[in-house]
Amino acid sequence: MRRYLKLHSIFIKQDLKKLMEYKVDFLLGAVGFLMEQAVQIFCLGIIFSTIPALCYTVNGTVVDSWSFHEVLFIYGFSLIPKGIDHLFFDNLWGMGYWIVDKGDFDKYLTRPINSWFYVLCEKFCVDALGEFIVGIALLIYSTLSMPAEVVADINWWRVIPVALVLPFCIMIFTSIKTATAAISFWTKRSGHITHMCYMTNDFAKYPVKIYNTVVKTAITYILPFALTAYYPAIFLLRGESVWSLPVTVLISVVLFGLSQFIWHKGLRAYESAGS
């Protein structure tokens, strides 16, 4: 384990050196990301400018509701595990788009280290720091903007169990990317599958109760991005959905095991490719 941690730090240092040579690329990436988030938050603001709150109704009766700042809090929290995964483990996207298709995966098999680890840690995406920082900023801003009585009801001791579960939230993102990227061992390209599954996380940036049963089940148990965003965020705010914390740990471990099984199964089926 110590050897792999040391290797990971070496990969990070090498990527930081490359960053110093291509500063404009980093700045453009960071600006592009900030613009994307700004547009989404702006659209969210437009929606809430016409409604007082996002409501969940049953037979015409309001059962639950969320204010703009509560939804913004959920949105901000969703960016934290996603941003950390993006920062450290984003090279898995390359597996589905070009690494296998161009025959570049061969080099990962000639090194005396685990091929999955090598792919995972070869790239360090510094622009993802913007994603993480925006998430933290939205959490702080939304909390400070909430009515005093709402903030007073927040038990800040809940931060501890959420912090303990956070690595498992990150594991969900990484496992889904690993499993879908590994499909490229058979198909040569699977980036579109990774993209389709990964973008499902956008549903988890909003209260899960507003969706129908099919969508709710899908983003909670099948592609469980709701466990990385809505459930821990609403637990922090209201103390609801305590059950989701142990379920997050369980599902993330199962997903990780499944992703490793698919990876190693695909690795045995891998045949070098090239253009």
Stockholm file with secondary structure:
# STOCKHOLM 1.0

chainA/1-275         MRRYLKLHSIFIKQDLKKLMEYKVDFLLGAVGFLMEQAVQIFCLGIIFSTIPALCYTVNGTVVDSWSFHEVLFIYGFSLIPKGIDHLFFDNLWGMGYWIVDKGDFDKYLTRPINSWFYVLCEKFCVDALGEFIVGIALLIYSTLSMPAEVVADINWWRVIPVALVLPFCIMIFTSIKTATAAISFWTKRSGHITHMCYMTNDFAKYPVKIYNTVVKTAITYILPFALTAYYPAIFLLRGESVWSLPVTVLISVVLFGLSQFIWHKGLRAYESAGS
#=GR chainA/1-275 SS CHHHHHHHHHHHHHHHHHHHHCHHHHHHHHHHHHHHHHHHHHHHHHHHHHCSSEEEEETTEEEEEECHHHHHHHHHHHHHHHHHHHHHHTTHHHIIIIITTTTTTHHHHSSSSCHHHHHHHSCCCTTHHHHHHHHHHHHHHHHHHSCHHHHHTCCGGGHHHHHHHHHHHHHHHHHHHHHHHHTHHHHSCCHHHHHHHHGGGGGGGSCGGGSCHHHHHIIIIISCGGGGTHHHHHHHHHCCCTTHHHHHHHHHHHHHHHHHHHHHHHHHHCCCCCC
#=GC SS_cons         CHHHHHHHHHHHHHHHHHHHHCHHHHHHHHHHHHHHHHHHHHHHHHHHHHCSSEEEEETTEEEEEECHHHHHHHHHHHHHHHHHHHHHHTTHHHIIIIITTTTTTHHHHSSSSCHHHHHHHSCCCTTHHHHHHHHHHHHHHHHHHSCHHHHHTCCGGGHHHHHHHHHHHHHHHHHHHHHHHHTHHHHSCCHHHHHHHHGGGGGGGSCGGGSCHHHHHIIIIISCGGGGTHHHHHHHHHCCCTTHHHHHHHHHHHHHHHHHHHHHHHHHHCCCCCC
//
